[in-house]
Amino acid sequence: MNMPIIAALLGLAVSLWFGISAVRELKRDTPGHAFNAAMIHIAMVTMLAPLCLIILVAYWP
């Protein structure tokens, strides 16, 4: 029962880290691979973070 909660918290932490670094890269506004990767990371964060929150709500004791 603790494994889904730990995995969701880890997923939120990773999502937060990649989200912050992607926003910092997007603020630089320089075209190239890093900008494209940051756009993809933002899309991944918008899918992963809600999933982690749903898992936390479903498995919270």
Secondary structure, 3 states (H helix, E strand, C coil): CHHHHHHHHHHHHHHHHHHHHHHHHHHHCCCCHHHHHHHHHHHHHHHHHHHHHHHHHHHCC
